[in-house]
Amino acid sequence: MASWLSSRDVSGFKFIFFLAIIYTIISLLVHSVLHMKFITPLSIDAPLDRFSEARAIHHIAVLTKDDRQEGRPGLRKAATYIKEQLEMLKERAESNIRIEVEETTVNGSFNMIFLGHSISFAYRDHINIVARISSADLQETDPSVLINGHFDSPLGSPGAGDCGSCVASMLELARVTVESGWIPPRPIIFLFNGAEELFMLGSHGFMTTHKWRDSVGASINVEASGTAGPDLVCQSGPGSWPSQVYAESAVYPMAHSAAQDIFPVIPGDTDYRIFSQDHGNIPSLDIIFLLGGYYYHTSFDTLDKLLPGSIQARGENLLSILKAFTNSSKLQSARERESKATTNDYKDERAVFFDYLSWFLIFYSRRVAVVLHSIPIAIFFVMPFLLHFWDSRSRSCFAIFYDFVKGLLFHAAGIILAIIFPIILSILQLFFSSYALGWFAHPYLAFLMFIPCSLVGLLIPRTVWGCFPLSQDVSVIKKSEEALAEEARFWGAFGFYACLTSAYLVAGLSGGFLTFSVSASMLPAWIFFSLSIKSSDHQSPRSAVFYVIPLIPCLAYSVYFGGFLTQFLIEKMGMMGVVPPPYGYYVPDVVVAASVGVVTGWCVGPLIPVCSHWLARSSILQLLSHISVLALALSSQFFPYSNAAPKRVVFQHTLVTTDVNRIVDSSYEFSVVDSNSLLFLFKYAPEVAKELHIGQELSFETANMSHRETWMGIFPVPFLFSQSLKFPARSDGILKRYRYFPHLSNYKPHSVSSDKSRRVYLEFYLGDLEEVWVAVLNITGPLSSWSFADNMLSVPETIDGGPPSYIIRLSGNSQRNWTFWLEASSSDDLRVEVAVVDQVLDDEARRLKGLFPDWADVIAYSSFMSSYIF
């Protein structure tokens, strides 16, 4: 080795090996934290005053025995089970505690913007189970704490994580509250709502109709976007009081205020929106399982996918938070909040908070953040003057500052290259591979492929540093050029993170703590480094080690947050939707590559100013490049999906009907929600291709394309689709099963008012469909009013360049007809397109679904479509 490696190269390899050990230890620690290795789940025989994960798991096992989708009998069974459990608690309760249990059916209609699209809703007979636990002497008007979870599940999913785990946690919490001897000083309302997956209808029904709604002074929404991992506070507000209560009480704090900056980007929403924004303005927390996203809204969301320790941590946190909320003097009913709007110290502020490895949580108000996060940038600008005076004015302030700016620009260039290099590699990888998302089922491939080339990008600017001379005159300063260069690189990097912290602050975002923690940690590291070089020199790795050690707590947090974010993003890439070609094929790989680059820059960037002296050597850069290329080649040998990371497929049996008992067209529609198209799916699912009579020559140019309006029954989800395909299908099985199909007709003559507007009275009959999930009406024409949503029209939608459309979703009891009216502003026709989603498949469609390989998760249903003109 000595024949081709210099002594500096050898020292560099020793140093990078030292860093590899450090980051490996940190990564193992982070993996243990994220996978709840430090949490001990309590058994079913645990003391009655303790929350037990095993007892909660028993509830999940019962809830997942039957499908809990709207329109299926399992939903009714789940409601019955929940009510029975609460009634049993009521019977066991002592006389000094009051338990009220209600089963309510909710009805309503409203407008909403969801996933950026305007939708109206009308619903009826959805079931909520509500329990109120309080001291025997409290009044109904006393301010209360609401905890909410939904017991319905999405199409095709058993819903163990989403949200059987939420309901089970709440039932166990209710039991602990009753049997532990604790009497809540304020009432606790447990809302088990039965219609969240239909876009938050259950919570809307509670907030608009229930007698206890105005008593709610704080709410906790318990959700799941996966099956395990940190039960993260993703949203908090209005004001900072809810997050402050969480910070002071959580046993295993898992919260990042930066999540509130990211959450709006993720497709989806939760009941938190109903409580805290749309219909309540209630101080609220949105607490969500985020890892295990591979199984979210799939048939793989089963009991065995729940990670041991996750529910235990959630339960202990929730119990402690409930106690804190009920003891808080700031808990106020709706009327008190209106009359005392100024009592909340942080009412209009977004606080900054973040947990450190779920060990403890740091919280400070926006006002404190304004001061605290301004300190790094102030230090950056003041430092040239301090150095000028410390060195007996032998150095020019402006020359020092120019060198600092040079260091800042070089560090920024390194961060940018750390992002660009993985992006380039991801694009190259797609040229050599026959499919995208090669890392999806094997996330370590993404890290192995993109981290080394990102490090190369970080180090490249250091290799050309010498080509740009310093502004300071070395001949008149009692410091070596290497010392001045190191100083400029350090303060430049410090200034870079200081500027980012200030940018977060000016933008009003809550994630500034990420870069603030980096800049704050760099200062003691620089002090240790400066002291160490007095006993050694700049050429010794020992001084670099002294620089690294004080940064380890910061690096551990960076790996914790960055690793969690990247894993979450990788899991979500399978359901984020498809951008139309030609660019859509590249988007997920580019996004993940860029994310790994950002995280690498954040996790390693603080080391670069000092450690690049040992790392930016051609031999090390070549090694890193070779690792990335080898990982690239390795990734092409792995299939992107598995039954632990399934590909999502949407399969719709479309039946176009006329009159009430005639089918005029039948077809199978397929779509996917990631960048590997249906051509990929049918290539690797040969049995399905054979059944559909698909040949080798299939292409999007020759195939029958499925248009977006065909998927109207699941609007607005089809906006995540691209290049859906359509195949002919038989309708015999459906005709044998059903005699009557959905039909829309006049139930009385239309009326004309004095202003020439025309009111049409309609009755919507759902036929004898057995498991109706939802019905969607798309209304076009001169619509000026309707009987829905307090006669308020939603904002019109434009679908595929068509006329303005008004979309209304109808859900609930399908045994009764819907009656409503539409008002037209002129004599022009009103056109109504109807799509009804039925969860029943005929035998042929069910057999076709069964032909898909086990790495594909197929959500399948029937959609009955019809058109009418009035």
DAZI-V303325 format. One record per residue. N is the residue number from 1. PHI is phi in degrees with one decimal (NA if undefined). Layout:
BEGIN
{{N & PHI} {N & PHI}}
END
This chain:
BEGIN
{{1 & NA} {2 & -63.5} {3 & -69.7} {4 & -128.8} {5 & -115.2} {6 & -76.8} {7 & -63.4} {8 & -68.6} {9 & -62.6} {10 & -61.8} {11 & -63.0} {12 & -62.8} {13 & -66.9} {14 & -63.5} {15 & -69.6} {16 & -68.0} {17 & -67.2} {18 & -60.6} {19 & -65.2} {20 & -61.1} {21 & -64.4} {22 & -58.3} {23 & -69.3} {24 & -65.9} {25 & -61.5} {26 & -61.8} {27 & -63.5} {28 & -64.6} {29 & -63.1} {30 & -63.1} {31 & -59.7} {32 & -64.5} {33 & -67.0} {34 & -66.4} {35 & -101.5} {36 & 59.6} {37 & -68.2} {38 & -92.6} {39 & -100.9} {40 & -101.3} {41 & -67.0} {42 & -85.1} {43 & -78.7} {44 & -69.5} {45 & -97.5} {46 & -62.3} {47 & -52.6} {48 & -66.2} {49 & -90.0} {50 & -115.5} {51 & -71.3} {52 & -121.1} {53 & -62.8} {54 & -62.6} {55 & -67.4} {56 & -66.2} {57 & -59.9} {58 & -60.4} {59 & -62.0} {60 & -63.2} {61 & -59.4} {62 & -70.5} {63 & -65.2} {64 & -90.3} {65 & -67.8} {66 & -123.8} {67 & -67.2} {68 & -115.2} {69 & -82.3} {70 & -56.2} {71 & 95.7} {72 & -111.4} {73 & -62.8} {74 & -61.7} {75 & -68.0} {76 & -64.2} {77 & -62.6} {78 & -62.9} {79 & -60.9} {80 & -62.9} {81 & -62.8} {82 & -61.3} {83 & -64.1} {84 & -61.3} {85 & -62.0} {86 & -70.7} {87 & -65.1} {88 & -63.7} {89 & -63.0} {90 & -60.0} {91 & -68.1} {92 & -87.9} {93 & -69.2} {94 & -71.8} {95 & -69.7} {96 & -87.7} {97 & -128.1} {98 & -108.4} {99 & -124.0} {100 & -114.6} {101 & -121.6} {102 & -133.6} {103 & -106.4} {104 & -120.8} {105 & -106.3} {106 & -112.4} {107 & -135.8} {108 & 177.2} {109 & -156.7} {110 & -162.2} {111 & -108.5} {112 & -155.0} {113 & -98.4} {114 & -130.6} {115 & 54.0} {116 & 80.0} {117 & -120.6} {118 & -89.1} {119 & -137.5} {120 & -112.0} {121 & -129.3} {122 & -134.3} {123 & -139.8} {124 & -152.6} {125 & 58.7} {126 & -78.5} {127 & -98.6} {128 & -119.6} {129 & -109.2} {130 & -123.0} {131 & -127.5} {132 & -124.8} {133 & -112.2} {134 & -153.9} {135 & -66.3} {136 & -62.5} {137 & -100.4} {138 & -82.9} {139 & -100.4} {140 & -64.8} {141 & -85.9} {142 & -63.6} {143 & -59.1} {144 & -128.9} {145 & -111.8} {146 & -102.9} {147 & -121.6} {148 & -123.7} {149 & -152.6} {150 & -108.8} {151 & -106.2} {152 & -81.2} {153 & -126.0} {154 & -74.8} {155 & -52.9} {156 & 75.5} {157 & -120.9} {158 & -67.2} {159 & 68.3} {160 & -66.8} {161 & -79.1} {162 & -108.8} {163 & -134.1} {164 & -57.8} {165 & -63.4} {166 & -70.4} {167 & -61.9} {168 & -62.0} {169 & -61.7} {170 & -68.3} {171 & -62.9} {172 & -68.1} {173 & -63.0} {174 & -61.2} {175 & -62.9} {176 & -60.6} {177 & -58.4} {178 & -78.2} {179 & -95.7} {180 & -87.4} {181 & 88.2} {182 & -80.0} {183 & -106.4} {184 & -59.1} {185 & -67.1} {186 & -129.7} {187 & -62.6} {188 & -115.7} {189 & -104.9} {190 & -100.5} {191 & -105.9} {192 & -99.3} {193 & -99.7} {194 & -103.4} {195 & -152.6} {196 & -83.5} {197 & -67.0} {198 & -89.2} {199 & 81.1} {200 & 65.7} {201 & -75.1} {202 & -62.5} {203 & -68.4} {204 & -61.7} {205 & -60.8} {206 & -64.0} {207 & -72.0} {208 & -106.8} {209 & -130.6} {210 & -79.5} {211 & -67.3} {212 & -92.8} {213 & -61.4} {214 & -78.2} {215 & -83.8} {216 & -69.3} {217 & -106.0} {218 & -159.0} {219 & -135.1} {220 & -124.2} {221 & -98.1} {222 & -104.8} {223 & -136.3} {224 & -147.2} {225 & -109.3} {226 & -174.8} {227 & -121.0} {228 & -167.9} {229 & 83.7} {230 & -58.8} {231 & -87.8} {232 & -83.2} {233 & -75.7} {234 & -92.4} {235 & -143.6} {236 & -150.1} {237 & 150.7} {238 & -68.4} {239 & 78.6} {240 & -105.4} {241 & -60.1} {242 & -58.9} {243 & -69.0} {244 & -67.9} {245 & -60.7} {246 & -61.0} {247 & -60.4} {248 & -84.0} {249 & -122.7} {250 & -61.9} {251 & -74.8} {252 & -121.5} {253 & -63.4} {254 & -137.7} {255 & -157.0} {256 & -137.8} {257 & -65.0} {258 & -63.5} {259 & -60.7} {260 & -69.4} {261 & -78.1} {262 & -90.3} {263 & -53.5} {264 & -61.1} {265 & -78.0} {266 & -79.3} {267 & -67.3} {268 & 141.8} {269 & -159.1} {270 & -135.2} {271 & -63.3} {272 & -51.3} {273 & -60.0} {274 & -64.9} {275 & -72.4} {276 & -97.8} {277 & -126.4} {278 & -74.2} {279 & -135.9} {280 & -144.1} {281 & 53.0} {282 & -91.5} {283 & -57.1} {284 & -141.3} {285 & -121.6} {286 & -115.0} {287 & -113.8} {288 & -135.6} {289 & -67.6} {290 & -115.8} {291 & -89.5} {292 & 77.2} {293 & -66.8} {294 & -57.4} {295 & -97.3} {296 & -59.5} {297 & 58.3} {298 & -130.4} {299 & -72.6} {300 & -89.0} {301 & -78.1} {302 & -114.3} {303 & -58.3} {304 & -71.0} {305 & -85.6} {306 & -71.5} {307 & -86.3} {308 & -54.4} {309 & 100.6} {310 & -65.1} {311 & -71.6} {312 & -61.3} {313 & -62.5} {314 & -59.5} {315 & -62.4} {316 & -65.4} {317 & -62.3} {318 & -62.5} {319 & -62.3} {320 & -66.1} {321 & -68.2} {322 & -58.9} {323 & -62.6} {324 & -67.6} {325 & -62.9} {326 & -69.6} {327 & -93.5} {328 & -77.8} {329 & -73.2} {330 & -89.4} {331 & -71.9} {332 & -134.9} {333 & -72.7} {334 & -58.8} {335 & -66.3} {336 & -66.6} {337 & -64.0} {338 & -68.9} {339 & -82.7} {340 & -125.1} {341 & -63.9} {342 & -93.7} {343 & -74.6} {344 & -78.0} {345 & -61.7} {346 & -123.5} {347 & -54.4} {348 & -102.9} {349 & -110.7} {350 & -105.8} {351 & -72.3} {352 & -107.5} {353 & -152.3} {354 & -161.9} {355 & -92.7} {356 & -109.3} {357 & 55.0} {358 & 61.2} {359 & -86.0} {360 & -153.8} {361 & -126.9} {362 & -102.2} {363 & -134.6} {364 & -151.2} {365 & -74.6} {366 & -60.5} {367 & -64.0} {368 & -66.0} {369 & -61.5} {370 & -58.4} {371 & -76.8} {372 & -62.5} {373 & -78.0} {374 & -89.4} {375 & -63.6} {376 & -58.4} {377 & -68.2} {378 & -65.0} {379 & -61.5} {380 & -59.3} {381 & -79.8} {382 & -82.1} {383 & -56.8} {384 & -56.8} {385 & -69.8} {386 & -64.1} {387 & -64.8} {388 & -59.8} {389 & -79.6} {390 & -64.5} {391 & -98.5} {392 & 54.3} {393 & 59.3} {394 & -84.2} {395 & -116.8} {396 & -78.7} {397 & -58.5} {398 & -68.3} {399 & -65.2} {400 & -61.4} {401 & -63.9} {402 & -60.2} {403 & -67.8} {404 & -61.5} {405 & -63.4} {406 & -59.9} {407 & -61.9} {408 & -61.2} {409 & -64.6} {410 & -66.0} {411 & -67.3} {412 & -60.9} {413 & -61.9} {414 & -63.5} {415 & -63.7} {416 & -63.8} {417 & -65.8} {418 & -64.4} {419 & -90.1} {420 & -69.6} {421 & -59.7} {422 & -62.5} {423 & -62.3} {424 & -61.3} {425 & -64.3} {426 & -64.8} {427 & -68.9} {428 & -61.6} {429 & -60.2} {430 & -69.5} {431 & -67.8} {432 & -98.2} {433 & -114.4} {434 & -91.8} {435 & -155.1} {436 & -92.6} {437 & 58.4} {438 & -59.0} {439 & -95.3} {440 & -58.2} {441 & -83.8} {442 & -133.6} {443 & -56.4} {444 & -61.3} {445 & -64.8} {446 & -63.7} {447 & -67.3} {448 & -66.2} {449 & -82.5} {450 & -97.7} {451 & -66.1} {452 & -59.5} {453 & -71.4} {454 & -66.4} {455 & -64.1} {456 & -59.3} {457 & -60.6} {458 & -62.4} {459 & -90.0} {460 & -54.1} {461 & -58.6} {462 & -65.2} {463 & -70.4} {464 & -109.2} {465 & -57.1} {466 & -64.2} {467 & -76.3} {468 & -122.4} {469 & -64.9} {470 & -70.4} {471 & -80.8} {472 & -81.6} {473 & -84.9} {474 & -64.8} {475 & -67.6} {476 & -107.9} {477 & -116.6} {478 & -85.0} {479 & -142.5} {480 & -74.0} {481 & -62.7} {482 & -64.2} {483 & -65.6} {484 & -66.1} {485 & -65.6} {486 & -63.9} {487 & -61.5} {488 & -65.4} {489 & -66.3} {490 & -64.3} {491 & -69.2} {492 & -66.0} {493 & -64.8} {494 & -59.8} {495 & -63.7} {496 & -61.2} {497 & -68.8} {498 & -64.9} {499 & -64.8} {500 & -63.1} {501 & -60.6} {502 & -66.5} {503 & -63.6} {504 & -57.2} {505 & -63.1} {506 & -64.9} {507 & -75.7} {508 & 76.3} {509 & -87.6} {510 & -105.9} {511 & -95.7} {512 & -63.5} {513 & -63.8} {514 & -61.2} {515 & -82.5} {516 & -62.8} {517 & -62.9} {518 & -67.2} {519 & -63.4} {520 & -66.7} {521 & -75.7} {522 & -68.8} {523 & -65.2} {524 & -63.6} {525 & -62.8} {526 & -66.9} {527 & -64.7} {528 & -61.6} {529 & -63.4} {530 & -62.4} {531 & -71.0} {532 & -68.8} {533 & -74.7} {534 & -73.5} {535 & -101.3} {536 & -140.6} {537 & -127.6} {538 & -66.8} {539 & -86.5} {540 & -96.4} {541 & -61.9} {542 & -59.0} {543 & -64.6} {544 & -66.6} {545 & -62.5} {546 & -63.5} {547 & -73.4} {548 & -71.8} {549 & -56.3} {550 & -65.4} {551 & -85.0} {552 & -57.3} {553 & -59.0} {554 & -67.0} {555 & -63.2} {556 & -62.1} {557 & -67.1} {558 & -61.2} {559 & -66.7} {560 & -60.4} {561 & -70.8} {562 & -66.3} {563 & -65.5} {564 & -61.6} {565 & -62.5} {566 & -66.9} {567 & -62.6} {568 & -59.7} {569 & -66.3} {570 & -59.3} {571 & -64.5} {572 & -79.6} {573 & -63.5} {574 & -79.2} {575 & -141.6} {576 & -80.6} {577 & 99.1} {578 & -116.7} {579 & -81.2} {580 & -57.0} {581 & -65.6} {582 & -87.2} {583 & -82.6} {584 & -58.9} {585 & -61.9} {586 & -93.4} {587 & -58.3} {588 & -60.0} {589 & -63.7} {590 & -66.5} {591 & -62.4} {592 & -66.8} {593 & -60.7} {594 & -64.5} {595 & -64.2} {596 & -62.0} {597 & -63.0} {598 & -62.2} {599 & -64.9} {600 & -63.3} {601 & -59.8} {602 & -73.7} {603 & -78.3} {604 & -110.6} {605 & -50.1} {606 & -61.5} {607 & -81.6} {608 & -58.7} {609 & -54.7} {610 & -101.2} {611 & -76.6} {612 & -64.0} {613 & -58.2} {614 & -98.0} {615 & -95.8} {616 & -84.4} {617 & -116.5} {618 & -57.9} {619 & -64.8} {620 & -72.5} {621 & -62.3} {622 & -65.9} {623 & -60.3} {624 & -62.7} {625 & -63.7} {626 & -63.9} {627 & -61.9} {628 & -63.4} {629 & -65.6} {630 & -63.6} {631 & -64.9} {632 & -61.0} {633 & -65.1} {634 & -66.1} {635 & -62.9} {636 & -70.7} {637 & -90.8} {638 & -108.4} {639 & -77.1} {640 & -71.5} {641 & -126.4} {642 & -157.1} {643 & -73.0} {644 & -94.9} {645 & -145.9} {646 & -76.8} {647 & -84.7} {648 & -90.3} {649 & -125.7} {650 & -108.7} {651 & -122.6} {652 & -118.7} {653 & -91.3} {654 & -92.1} {655 & -125.7} {656 & -90.6} {657 & -115.6} {658 & -140.6} {659 & 56.3} {660 & -117.1} {661 & -146.2} {662 & -129.0} {663 & -104.5} {664 & -103.1} {665 & -157.5} {666 & -139.7} {667 & -153.1} {668 & -101.1} {669 & -113.3} {670 & -129.1} {671 & -152.6} {672 & -132.1} {673 & -122.8} {674 & -136.9} {675 & -80.0} {676 & -84.6} {677 & -72.8} {678 & -64.4} {679 & -62.1} {680 & -62.8} {681 & -58.3} {682 & -72.3} {683 & -65.9} {684 & -100.0} {685 & -125.2} {686 & -62.1} {687 & -66.6} {688 & -67.2} {689 & -59.5} {690 & -64.7} {691 & -64.4} {692 & -89.0} {693 & 60.7} {694 & -93.7} {695 & -97.3} {696 & -64.4} {697 & -85.5} {698 & -58.8} {699 & -150.0} {700 & -69.7} {701 & -74.0} {702 & -104.5} {703 & -78.4} {704 & -80.7} {705 & -84.6} {706 & -95.1} {707 & -82.2} {708 & -61.2} {709 & -65.3} {710 & -66.1} {711 & -96.8} {712 & -58.9} {713 & -60.8} {714 & -114.5} {715 & -52.5} {716 & -100.6} {717 & -56.2} {718 & -59.5} {719 & -71.8} {720 & -87.5} {721 & -92.5} {722 & -154.3} {723 & 58.5} {724 & -76.4} {725 & -120.7} {726 & -130.0} {727 & -133.4} {728 & -65.5} {729 & -143.1} {730 & -84.4} {731 & -117.4} {732 & -57.0} {733 & -62.1} {734 & -67.8} {735 & -64.0} {736 & -73.0} {737 & -83.3} {738 & -117.9} {739 & -94.9} {740 & -127.8} {741 & -116.9} {742 & -55.9} {743 & -152.8} {744 & -116.2} {745 & -152.2} {746 & -75.0} {747 & -108.1} {748 & -161.6} {749 & -60.7} {750 & -73.1} {751 & -119.7} {752 & -122.0} {753 & -90.7} {754 & -66.2} {755 & -89.6} {756 & 72.4} {757 & -73.4} {758 & -121.9} {759 & -107.1} {760 & -108.8} {761 & -101.8} {762 & -122.8} {763 & -125.5} {764 & -111.1} {765 & -105.4} {766 & -95.0} {767 & 66.1} {768 & -111.0} {769 & -60.6} {770 & -93.6} {771 & -133.1} {772 & -72.2} {773 & -91.4} {774 & -161.0} {775 & -121.3} {776 & -124.0} {777 & -113.8} {778 & -113.0} {779 & -108.8} {780 & -125.1} {781 & 116.7} {782 & -80.6} {783 & -69.8} {784 & -117.8} {785 & -165.4} {786 & -157.7} {787 & -87.3} {788 & -91.9} {789 & 49.0} {790 & 54.3} {791 & 65.1} {792 & -99.5} {793 & -74.8} {794 & -77.5} {795 & -68.9} {796 & -67.4} {797 & -102.5} {798 & -121.2} {799 & -105.3} {800 & 51.9} {801 & 75.8} {802 & -78.8} {803 & -70.4} {804 & -55.6} {805 & -121.6} {806 & -114.0} {807 & -103.1} {808 & -127.8} {809 & -104.0} {810 & -109.6} {811 & -145.0} {812 & 117.8} {813 & -41.9} {814 & -93.6} {815 & -82.1} {816 & -106.4} {817 & -78.4} {818 & -93.1} {819 & -123.0} {820 & -161.1} {821 & -128.6} {822 & -121.1} {823 & -116.5} {824 & -105.5} {825 & -82.3} {826 & -149.5} {827 & -82.8} {828 & -64.0} {829 & -67.2} {830 & -98.6} {831 & -109.8} {832 & -122.8} {833 & -98.5} {834 & -118.7} {835 & -134.8} {836 & -119.4} {837 & -92.4} {838 & -115.3} {839 & -83.4} {840 & -86.0} {841 & -110.3} {842 & -76.2} {843 & -60.0} {844 & -67.3} {845 & -67.2} {846 & -65.0} {847 & -65.8} {848 & -63.1} {849 & -59.1} {850 & -68.7} {851 & -81.8} {852 & -68.5} {853 & -67.3} {854 & -73.4} {855 & -87.5} {856 & -112.2} {857 & -101.5} {858 & -107.9} {859 & -91.2} {860 & -124.9} {861 & -163.1} {862 & -108.2} {863 & -125.5} {864 & -98.0} {865 & -118.2} {866 & -154.5} {867 & -129.4} {868 & -143.3} {869 & -126.8} {870 & -127.8}}
END
